[in-house]
């Protein structure tokens, strides 16, 4: 399974999966939890990447690009809030 995002989390999830496969992990992380962690990592890395791009646009005083990045961040945040509201 290819996981997006931070290598720390990729390694951590791989260790969990290996432990489950070998029977060494008594707490057994469910496949749903592994999927949720992967998704959370993917979403937050996307937010981080957009924020970095916004920073660069602001530092370069490229206001048109910065407005687009800021709008994309707002849309992503709105989608995130909506998805969390749907789960409640």
PLY file of the C-alpha trace (Angstrom):
ply
format ascii 1.0
element vertex 88
property float x
property float y
property float z
element edge 87
property int vertex1
property int vertex2
end_header
0.00 0.00 0.00
1.44 3.37 -0.99
0.85 5.99 1.65
1.02 9.74 1.02
2.80 12.18 3.23
5.32 12.26 5.98
7.86 9.44 6.05
7.61 9.19 9.86
3.96 8.21 9.57
4.66 5.88 6.66
7.29 4.07 8.74
5.01 3.98 11.78
2.10 2.51 9.80
4.42 -0.01 8.14
5.68 -1.13 11.56
2.11 -1.54 12.78
1.17 -3.54 9.72
4.28 -5.75 10.02
3.54 -6.37 13.70
-0.03 -7.30 12.86
1.11 -9.67 10.15
3.55 -11.39 12.49
1.23 -11.38 15.50
3.60 -9.24 17.60
1.17 -6.38 18.20
-1.39 -7.20 20.87
-3.39 -3.98 20.43
-4.18 -4.69 16.75
-4.75 -1.47 14.86
-7.76 -1.98 12.63
-7.50 -1.54 8.86
-10.06 1.28 9.21
-7.72 3.11 11.61
-4.75 2.63 9.28
-6.87 4.03 6.43
-8.00 6.97 8.61
-4.41 7.78 9.60
-3.38 7.66 5.95
-6.23 9.98 4.95
-5.51 12.44 7.78
-1.87 12.50 6.76
-2.81 13.09 3.12
-5.17 15.98 3.97
-2.81 17.72 6.38
0.13 17.39 4.00
-2.00 19.03 1.30
-2.80 21.89 3.67
0.88 22.24 4.53
1.91 22.28 0.87
-0.66 24.94 -0.01
0.40 27.06 2.97
4.03 26.83 1.85
3.05 27.87 -1.67
1.02 30.78 -0.27
4.04 31.86 1.79
6.23 31.86 -1.33
3.68 33.88 -3.32
3.37 36.41 -0.49
7.15 36.72 -0.15
7.42 37.29 -3.90
4.57 39.85 -3.65
2.65 37.93 -6.28
-0.76 38.91 -4.95
-2.77 37.33 -7.75
-1.21 33.90 -7.13
-1.50 34.42 -3.36
-5.24 35.12 -3.67
-5.70 31.90 -5.64
-3.72 29.89 -3.06
-5.64 31.49 -0.18
-8.93 30.64 -1.91
-7.77 27.05 -2.41
-6.88 26.80 1.27
-10.31 28.17 2.25
-12.03 25.66 -0.05
-9.98 22.80 1.41
-10.81 23.94 4.95
-14.49 24.27 4.08
-14.52 20.75 2.61
-12.75 19.44 5.72
-15.26 21.10 8.05
-18.14 19.79 5.95
-16.77 16.23 6.01
-16.35 16.34 9.79
-19.89 17.68 10.19
-21.20 14.80 8.09
-19.51 12.29 10.40
-21.07 13.62 13.59
0 1
1 2
2 3
3 4
4 5
5 6
6 7
7 8
8 9
9 10
10 11
11 12
12 13
13 14
14 15
15 16
16 17
17 18
18 19
19 20
20 21
21 22
22 23
23 24
24 25
25 26
26 27
27 28
28 29
29 30
30 31
31 32
32 33
33 34
34 35
35 36
36 37
37 38
38 39
39 40
40 41
41 42
42 43
43 44
44 45
45 46
46 47
47 48
48 49
49 50
50 51
51 52
52 53
53 54
54 55
55 56
56 57
57 58
58 59
59 60
60 61
61 62
62 63
63 64
64 65
65 66
66 67
67 68
68 69
69 70
70 71
71 72
72 73
73 74
74 75
75 76
76 77
77 78
78 79
79 80
80 81
81 82
82 83
83 84
84 85
85 86
86 87
